[in-house]
Amino acid sequence: MTAVDPVRASCPMPRTETERVLLGHGSGGQLMAELLDEVIVAELGDGSAQQDAAIVELGSTSAVFSTDSFVVTPRFFPGGDIGALAVHGTVNDLAMRGARPVALALAYVLEEGLPIAELRAITASVAAAAAACGVRVVTGDTKVVDRGAADGIYLTTTGIGARLAGADPSATRGAPGDVVIVSGPIGAHGIAILCARGGLGFEADIRSDSRPLHELVAAMIAACGPDIHALRDPTRGGVASALNELASASAVGIDIVEADVPVPSDVAATCELLGLDPLHVANEGCLVALVAADAVDKALAAMRSVPAGAQARVIGRVTDGPVGRVTARTLIGAGRIVDMLVGEQLPRIC
C-alpha cells in the first residue's frame, strides 16, 4: 500500500474571499458591516457613514442629509415599484434621524434597451410618491450605459430634511432599560420580492410594506421628544441586522421575545417553507425604536394614532450587555443569539 503524505491528506481550511466585492457585501449583514468598517469608513474616517442619515450644520441651521441607491428586481412588484421605493427609502432614512423631508435629488442609470414606457411609468411613480410625502424632486442626473452593463435601471435618491423640534434619535443613544418597539408586521417586502421573481413552485398573496414613515416619526417625536433614543428602518438584513447595528453602536445588549415580534401568517409560512428567518427578511415600511422606559406608553399611543404604526408593539428591552449581542427568547422558552445576516439571502430587494 502506498504511503499517504500527511500534508496532502490534510483537510484544507475554508477560505473567505477578501480581495473582491461579493454579492453578500450588499446584504445589510455581516459582510456589509465588514466592508463598511474595514474599507469604506476606514478610508473616509467618518463614523457618521453608519447612520441612516447625517446631521449637517449650515451656519445656525441643522439639516439632515441622506442618499441611497435602488437596484430592485423585479422593478414592479406587489405593493410597489422601484420608483416609489426610492422615494420611501430616502424619506425614511431622513426620518430615522428625526427629520421632516424637504427635497429630493433623483439620478438614473439607464441600460440601453430599457423601454421608454417603463421609464415613464417609474418616473410617474416617483412623482406620485414624492407628492404624497410632501417633498419636491428638485434636481438630478441621467446616465445611459451599454446594453448588459446594468440591470435595466438603477435609481439614486438623495434627500435633505429639517430636524424636528426636540428630536435627537441616534444609533449611539440606546441605553440599558430602554424598551424596544417595532412599528408593525415584519418581513412582507422581502418575501413579496422573492415571490414576484417566480420559480418557487407556489404563489403567495404577499404585498410589500413599502411606505413613508416620516409622519409616524413626527408623531413619536411630538409625544416623547428626546426620549426617542434611536430609530432604524430594518431594510436589508431585516430586524436582526438593525438590532445588531444599534446594539453595537450604543455599546449595549438587546433581548427580544420571539413570540412578541409581529410576523404575518403568510410571511411566516413562506419563511418556514423556504428555511428563512423572518428576522433576516427585508422591510420597507416599519421601524425599530429604542425608547426610554418611562415614555413607552406615550410612544405607543402616538404610534398607534398613525396608520403606519397602528400595530406597534413592544418586542424587547435594552440591557447592559454583553455589548453588541442580541438574544431572543424562543417559543419554547430557550434563548438564542440573533446574529446579523451572513452572506446574501435575497439579492436585489431594494
HUKA-V897281 format. One record per run of one state. SS is the DSSP state (alpha for helix, beta for strand, coil for the rest). FROM is the first residue (numbers start at 0). TO is the last residue. If there is no record, write none. Layout:
# HUKA-V897281
[[SS;FROM;TO] [SS;FROM;TO]]
This chain:
# HUKA-V897281
[[coil;0;4] [alpha;5;8] [coil;9;21] [alpha;22;25] [coil;26;28] [alpha;29;43] [coil;44;45] [alpha;46;49] [coil;50;52] [beta;53;57] [coil;58;59] [beta;60;69] [coil;70;74] [beta;75;76] [coil;77;78] [beta;79;80] [alpha;81;94] [coil;95;97] [beta;98;110] [coil;111;114] [alpha;115;132] [coil;133;134] [beta;135;144] [coil;145;151] [beta;152;162] [coil;163;177] [beta;178;181] [coil;182;184] [beta;185;185] [coil;186;186] [alpha;187;195] [coil;196;212] [alpha;213;226] [beta;227;231] [coil;232;236] [alpha;237;249] [coil;250;251] [beta;252;256] [alpha;257;259] [coil;260;261] [beta;262;262] [coil;263;263] [alpha;264;273] [coil;274;276] [alpha;277;279] [coil;280;286] [beta;287;290] [coil;291;291] [alpha;292;303] [coil;304;305] [alpha;306;308] [coil;309;311] [beta;312;318] [coil;319;324] [beta;325;328] [coil;329;333] [beta;334;336] [coil;337;349]]
